Amino acid sequence: MGSNVFQSLLVEQIEIFRTSYAGVSRNLFYDEDEKKLSHTGEFGSYREAICRDFLKFFIPGKFAISQGFLINNNDDVSSQCDIIIYDSDLTPLIQSESRQRFFPVETVGAVGEVKSRLDKTRLKDALNKLAATNVVYENTHEPYVHWQANPQPYDFRRHFYDQLFTFLICEKLDLDVSTLSLNDLYNDDIPHRHKHNLILSLEDGLFLYLWETETKSLYLSDPVTYQGGVAKELNHVLVIPTDERKLMHFQGFAAYMWIVLRSRTILSPDFGLYLGESPGSTLSNSRWLMV
């Protein structure tokens, strides 16, 4: 039957998010005389804050949300990320003098980009930028599992819950979504597992992946699934809201974000390795005892 209380509160949060993102933000930063947005940096920051407030309603409580850069113990740094969802208990405050924040990839569960209206070129840039964060995430030396929902050997090449979850939120795609092939927008050297998980377009719908077998069809948030131990690359599908369910793409986005984050593997950063100590040394061993 569901919960009327939860559904009502979620709908309320969706309406606040949709109105603020598509209406209030543009009204605040649109110059009627110049017929263009003014203070575009503040406009983008305002929308990012709106997204973070919306996400807080349904992500698991152990996670916090911020923005900044991902770093790993192999000296890789990502480009700036609009949304970083991370385990607040394990993540130290690493920031520069100008308060730019840096997050060890081990404690990060998801990364998102926030955009306005996207044509094909801008959509391609955003998707490839998200894919690049997976490279930083996977290029971590000696990953040490802090928590797993599925206690199996850590393997980001095979297990979707051991991978970084990436998503894009935008107002609208300025292109023909009925003929859109998202696979064609990725650079040729990007593995299929590095492709986005979710795209939420406020006006168009929710992009997922379709897994079809002889007996069933399932919507998934991961671009690769395994059947009989064999990897199967999935194609995207757009779930379009109906007249009866105008908010279904928002509700679906919230549900998938909750499901994937509650099962995402969280690693524990070894700060000896971040300091450049060799593996196996006393300092690099994060399991040593303080006496």
C-alpha positions in Angstrom: 0.0 0.0 0.0 2.9 2.4 0.7 3.0 5.3 3.1 0.8 8.3 2.4 2.9 10.3 4.8 6.2 9.6 3.0 4.6 10.0 -0.5 3.1 13.4 0.5 6.4 14.6 1.9 8.3 13.4 -1.1 5.9 15.1 -3.5 6.3 18.3 -1.5 10.1 18.1 -1.8 9.8 17.4 -5.5 7.6 20.4 -6.0 9.9 22.7 -4.1 12.9 21.3 -6.1 11.2 21.6 -9.4 9.9 25.1 -8.8 13.2 26.4 -7.4 15.3 24.8 -10.1 13.3 25.8 -13.1 11.6 29.0 -11.9 12.9 30.8 -8.9 16.6 30.4 -9.8 16.1 31.9 -13.3 13.9 34.7 -11.9 16.6 35.6 -9.4 19.4 35.8 -11.9 17.8 36.8 -15.2 18.4 40.4 -16.4 15.2 41.6 -18.1 17.0 44.6 -19.7 19.9 42.5 -21.1 17.7 39.5 -21.8 20.2 37.1 -20.4 21.4 35.6 -17.2 23.5 37.8 -14.9 25.9 36.4 -12.4 26.1 33.0 -14.1 28.5 31.7 -11.4 26.0 32.5 -8.6 23.2 31.1 -10.7 25.0 27.7 -11.0 25.9 27.7 -7.3 22.3 28.4 -6.4 21.1 25.4 -8.5 23.7 23.1 -7.0 22.5 24.1 -3.6 18.9 23.3 -4.6 20.0 19.9 -5.8 21.9 19.1 -2.6 18.9 20.1 -0.5 16.6 17.8 -2.6 19.1 14.9 -2.3 19.3 15.2 1.5 15.6 14.2 1.8 16.2 10.6 0.5 19.8 9.6 0.7 21.0 7.4 3.7 21.8 9.4 6.8 25.5 8.3 6.9 26.2 10.3 3.8 26.8 14.1 3.5 26.8 16.2 0.4 29.3 18.8 -0.8 31.2 19.9 -3.8 34.9 19.9 -4.7 37.5 17.5 -6.1 38.3 13.8 -5.8 41.8 12.7 -5.0 43.5 9.3 -4.7 46.7 7.9 -3.3 48.2 7.8 -6.8 48.3 11.6 -7.1 45.3 11.9 -9.4 42.9 14.8 -9.0 39.5 15.0 -10.7 38.0 18.1 -12.2 35.7 20.1 -10.0 32.5 18.1 -9.1 29.2 19.9 -8.5 27.9 17.2 -6.1 29.9 14.8 -4.1 28.1 12.4 -1.8 30.5 10.9 0.8 30.6 9.0 4.1 30.8 11.8 6.6 32.2 9.6 9.4 35.3 8.5 7.4 36.0 11.7 5.5 38.5 14.2 6.9 38.3 17.9 6.2 40.9 18.4 3.5 40.8 21.9 2.0 43.0 24.6 0.6 43.5 28.0 2.0 40.8 29.2 -0.4 38.4 26.6 1.0 38.4 24.4 -2.0 37.6 20.9 -0.7 39.3 17.6 -1.6 37.8 14.2 -1.0 39.6 10.9 -0.8 37.9 8.7 -3.4 37.6 5.8 -0.9 34.9 7.5 1.1 32.9 8.8 -1.9 29.7 7.0 -2.9 28.4 9.2 -5.8 29.3 12.2 -7.9 26.9 14.4 -9.8 26.8 17.2 -12.3 24.2 20.0 -12.3 23.3 21.7 -15.6 20.7 23.9 -17.2 19.7 23.3 -20.8 22.1 21.0 -22.7 22.6 20.7 -26.4 24.5 17.7 -27.8 27.9 19.2 -27.4 27.4 20.3 -23.8 25.8 16.9 -22.9 28.8 15.1 -24.4 31.2 17.2 -22.3 29.2 16.6 -19.1 29.0 12.8 -19.6 32.7 12.5 -20.4 33.6 14.6 -17.4 31.6 12.3 -15.2 33.3 9.2 -16.8 36.7 10.7 -16.0 35.9 10.6 -12.3 35.7 6.8 -12.5 39.3 6.7 -13.6 40.4 8.6 -10.5 38.2 6.4 -8.3 39.6 3.1 -9.7 43.2 4.2 -9.7 43.5 3.7 -6.0 46.5 1.7 -4.6 45.6 -1.1 -2.2 41.9 -0.4 -1.6 40.8 -1.5 1.8 37.1 -2.2 2.3 35.5 -0.5 5.3 31.9 -1.6 4.5 30.1 -3.8 2.0 26.5 -4.7 1.6 27.5 -7.7 -0.4 30.5 -9.4 1.3 32.4 -10.6 -1.8 36.0 -9.9 -2.9 36.2 -6.2 -3.9 36.2 -6.0 -7.7 35.1 -2.7 -9.4 35.3 -4.4 -12.8 32.6 -6.9 -12.0 30.5 -5.6 -9.1 28.4 -2.5 -9.7 28.3 -1.8 -5.9 32.1 -1.5 -5.9 32.0 1.2 -8.6 31.5 5.0 -8.3 27.9 6.0 -8.9 27.6 9.0 -11.3 24.5 11.1 -12.3 23.5 14.2 -14.1 20.7 16.6 -13.3 19.6 19.1 -15.9 16.6 21.3 -16.8 16.1 20.1 -20.4 17.9 18.4 -23.3 17.8 20.7 -26.3 17.8 17.8 -28.8 15.6 15.0 -30.1 15.5 12.6 -27.2 13.6 10.0 -29.3 16.6 9.4 -31.5 19.3 10.2 -29.0 22.1 7.5 -28.6 24.0 8.3 -25.4 26.6 5.7 -26.2 27.7 7.7 -29.3 28.5 10.7 -27.0 31.3 9.0 -25.1 34.9 9.0 -26.2 36.0 5.7 -27.7 38.5 4.9 -24.9 35.9 5.0 -22.1 34.9 1.5 -20.8 31.1 0.9 -20.7 31.2 0.6 -16.9 32.4 4.2 -16.6 29.3 5.6 -18.3 26.7 7.5 -16.2 24.2 5.8 -14.0 21.3 8.2 -14.1 20.3 11.3 -16.0 17.4 13.3 -14.6 16.0 15.9 -16.9 13.2 17.9 -15.3 11.3 18.3 -18.5 12.3 15.1 -20.5 12.3 12.3 -17.9 14.7 9.8 -16.3 17.4 8.0 -18.3 18.0 4.4 -17.1 19.3 1.2 -18.6 17.2 -1.6 -20.0 18.0 -5.3 -19.3 15.9 -7.6 -21.3 15.8 -11.4 -21.1 13.5 -14.0 -22.5 11.2 -13.7 -19.5 11.5 -10.2 -18.2 12.5 -6.6 -18.8 14.1 -4.6 -16.0 15.1 -0.9 -15.6 18.5 -0.7 -14.0 20.8 2.2 -13.0 24.0 0.4 -14.0 25.3 0.3 -17.5 26.7 -3.3 -17.2 25.1 -6.4 -15.6 26.4 -9.9 -15.3 24.4 -13.0 -16.4 26.0 -16.3 -15.8 29.3 -14.5 -15.0 29.3 -12.9 -18.4 29.3 -9.1 -18.7 26.4 -7.6 -20.7 26.5 -4.0 -21.8 23.1 -2.3 -21.6 21.6 0.4 -23.6 19.8 3.4 -22.1 16.1 4.0 -22.1 14.2 7.2 -21.3 11.3 6.9 -18.8 8.9 9.6 -19.7 6.4 10.9 -17.2 2.7 10.4 -18.0 -0.3 12.6 -17.5 -1.4 10.4 -14.6 2.1 10.4 -13.1 3.7 13.7 -13.8 6.3 13.3 -11.1 7.3 9.7 -11.7 10.7 10.5 -13.1 11.5 12.5 -9.9 10.2 9.6 -7.7 12.2 7.1 -9.7 15.3 9.2 -9.3 14.9 9.4 -5.6 14.2 5.6 -5.3 17.3 4.6 -7.3 19.5 7.0 -5.4 18.4 5.5 -2.1 18.8 1.9 -3.3 22.2 2.3 -4.8 23.7 4.4 -2.0 22.6 2.1 0.8 24.4 -0.8 -1.0 27.5 1.1 -2.2 30.9 -0.2 -1.0 32.8 2.3 1.1 36.6 2.0 1.3 38.9 3.3 4.1 41.6 5.7 3.1 45.1 4.7 4.1 46.8 8.0 4.8 50.2 6.4 4.9 49.8 5.8 1.2 48.6 9.4 0.7 51.8 10.5 2.4 53.9 8.4 0.0 55.0 5.6 2.3 55.7 2.3 0.6 53.1 -0.5 1.0 53.6 -2.6 4.1 55.5 0.0 6.0 54.5 0.8 9.5 53.1 4.2 8.6 51.1 3.0 5.6 49.5 0.2 7.5 46.2 1.8 8.6 45.3 -1.2 10.8 48.2 -0.6 13.3 47.4 -0.1 17.0 47.9 3.1 19.0 49.4 2.3 22.4 
